[in-house]
């Protein structure tokens, strides 16, 4: 029997039946800039996905990236994941919920880009002067530079400085900044930007990432821990190819866990997600 399945059974035995999905109040100060209204407290990650039986969500700092992800607004239950062109994602079975955020009209907001998009939106809600991402070439592209009129151009695969009209640092400007970011950043650049952390130390906001072509990135949007066994369980979200709705993943291998994934034990070399298998060293943390 797999270690995760054994510990899951212990968790269910120790914790009894799952708690009902009680709406949790979103903490004050959390802002989701792409929405005019954040939505109801019942339509968040925290409310829709109660911790597994016998578990508690791990502590996160007020206003942190992890807390912000925990209360991400969700589309109504049953909403399908769609591609940028409006078609259905070909694997609806892996979709537990759809994050209430746009996909865009171009095939840009794929796996690493979805992580970048959410991280940029979080930065915009807290301190827009800290929004920056490295391109695959290593060029450090800052939102504050972009709105000040400093951008880049690509000539024969070389990134060179370029100018553009300056503008106010609005949310519309952020969307314009993200288009070239999506185009010239990816799993490889994002994997370099993240600090490697041991899988056992996973926290909300960390990223499972395999850099390369092909590569993939899956965002850890929440973590819960069993109060007796100390087994950790993760909620995961991703986009994929082609660009598609950012969605919380369903655990199709262990359906009893719903959208939660048991953290692999120390004797397991891989972490299987529905559309990618990561090595246990492929976890990164935003500084």
N, C-alpha and C positions, 0 to 999 in steps of 0.2 A: 504493500500500500504506500502511495506517495506520502512524504512527510506532511505536505500541506493538507492532504485529505484527512490524515490522522488527527492533526491538530484542529482542523475544522470540526471533526466529529466531537473532540473533547470540548471545543468551544460551545457547540450546540448543547452538549450534555450539561455543561456547567452553567450555561446561561439561560436555559429554558427557551421558551418561544420568543420570537423576535418582537421587539417593541413596535407599536404602531407608528406610522409616519406622521408625527405631530409637527405642525408648522412651527418653525423656530423664527424668532424675531431677528431680522438682520441687524447687526450692531450699527449704531449710529456712526456716520462718517465714511461708510463704504459707498463709493460712487462708481457707476458703470457708464463711462462717458458717452458711449454710442447710443444710449437709451435716454429718452426724455424722462421716463419714469422707470425705476428699477424693477417694478412688478411686485406681486404679492409675496409675502413671506413664505407661503406654501409652495411657491414655484422656484425653489433654490436647490442646489446640490444637497445642502445639509438637511432640508426638510424632506426631500423626496427619497433620500437614501439614508435611513437610520443605520447606525452602526450595527454590525453583526451581533447576534446574541452573545451576551457576556462581555461585550467590548465597550470601550469608551473612545471617543475621538481624542487624538493627542492634543495637547495644549499648543496653541499658537498665539503669538503676540498680537495685541490689538493693532489694527491697521496694517498688519503684515501682508505680504504676498500670499502666504498660506491662508490667512483668514479671508482675504479677498476672493480667492478661488473657492473656498468652502461655501461661500454664499453667491456663487455665480448664478445669474438668472437663467431659468430653463424655459423652453417652449412647452406648450401643453403636452401632457403625457400622450404618447402615441404619435407624436409628430415624426414623420420620416426624415431621414437624412437625405439631402439633395445635393447634387453637384452644382458648380457655378453656372451651368447652362440650364438648370431647372429640372434636369432628370433625376431619377432616383439613384441613390448609391446602390451598387449591385449586391451588397450584403447588408440587408436590413436586420438580419438576425444578430449582429454584433452591436446593435445600437440600443442602449438602455435609455437614453434621453438625448435631446438635442439642445445645445446651449443656444440661448436667445441672442444670437449675434449674426450679422450678415456674412456671406461668403465672398461677395464681390462678383463682378461680371467677367473676370478673366481667370484663366487657369493658373492662379498664383498662390492662393492661400492653401498650400498643401500641408504636409506634416510639420516640418520645422517652422514654417511660416505661421501656422496656427499658434504655436508656442510664442513666437515673436509677437504676433498680433496681441495676444492676451497680456504679455509682459509689457508691451508698449502702452496698452490701455490702462494697465495698473499704474505705470509710471506717469501717464497723463493725469490720473486721478490724484497722485501724490506730489510729484515733483517732476515737471516736464523737462527740467534741465538735466535730468539724469538718464533720459532716454537715448540710448545709443546701441548699435550692434555692429559687429565686425563682419565685413563681407568675406567671401571665400579667399580673396587675395590678401586679407589681413587689414584692409583699409577700415579705419574706425569711423563710422558714419553716425554723426550726432544730429538729433532733431533740432537742437538749438542752432547748429550751423546751417541746417537746411532752411529754417525760417529766416535766418539772417542773410540769406542769399548765397550761401556756400554749399555746393553740392559736388557731384563728380560726373565724369564721362569715361567711357570705356573705349580705348583705342588699341586694337590688336591684343586684347586680353589684359591690357594694362589700365589700371584705374588712375585717372588724372584729375586734378582739381578743376572745377568748373563753377561758373556763376549762374545765378537765376534771380528773378525778382524776389526781393524780400517780402515777407508777409507776416501778419500777426500769427501767434502760436495757437491757432484755433484747432478744433477737432477735425475740421476739413483739411487743414494743413497736415495734420498727423496722417490722415488717409493718403494724402499725396506723397508724403515721406515714405510710407510703407510700400508703395508700388515698386520703386527701385530697390528697396531693401529686400523685398520678397524675390525680386529678379536676380539679385547678385549675392544673396546669403542662402544658406541651406543647412542640411544636417552636418556637413563637414565643418563649416564655420561655427555653427552653434555648439558643436561638441568641443571645439577648441575654447570657446568662450566660457564654458561651464567648468566649475571645479569638480574633479572626480570625488565621489564620496562612497564609502562602503554601503552596500545594499542594506545591511542591517540597520544603518543610521538614517534611512529614508525619512523625509519630512514632506508635508504638503508643499508643492511648488517645485520639487525636484523633477528631473526629466530623465526618462529612459531614452537613450539615444545611441544610434549606430550611425556614425558619420561616414558618408561615402555615396557612391552611385552604383547600385541603389543603396539607400539608407532609410532610416525611419526615426521618428521621435514621438514619444507618448508622454503626456504630462500627468504627473501625480497631483490630482486635485484635492485629495484628502487621504488621511491615514487614521486608522483606528487600531487599538491594541486590546487584546483580551486581558482581563484583570487577573486571571490566574495563570494561564500558560505563557503570557507575554507575546503570543503570536500576533504579528501585525497583518493588517488587511489594508489594501489600497483601493481607492477609486481612481480610475484612469480616464483620460480624455485624449482625443486625437482628431486630426483631419487626415486625409489620405489622398491618393491620386485617382482621378483628377481632383482638383480643389473641390472641397465639399464641406457641408455643415460640420462644425466642431461638435463632436458627440461624445458622451460618456459611454464607455464600453460595457457591454454585457459579458459576463463570464460564461461562455458557451460550454466550456469544459467541465465546470462545476456549477451547474444551474442553481443548486441550493443556496449559493452565495449571492445570487442576483447580479449586482454590478460590482461586487467586491472581489478582490483577488488576494488570495493568501500569499504572503511573502515567502518565496522559496527558502527552504532550510539551508544551513551551511554546507550540506553535502550535495546540494543541487547546483549545477553549473549554469543553468539557464532559467530565464523568466519568460514563460510563454504568454503572449497576449494574442487576441484573436487573429491579428493579421501580421504579426511579427514576433520572432523569438529573439530576445536580447540575452547577451552574456551577463553574468552577475557583476562584472566590472563596468557595465555600460550605464551607470547612473551619474548624473551631473547636478550641480547645485549652482544657482545664481548667487553671486556675491552681493 
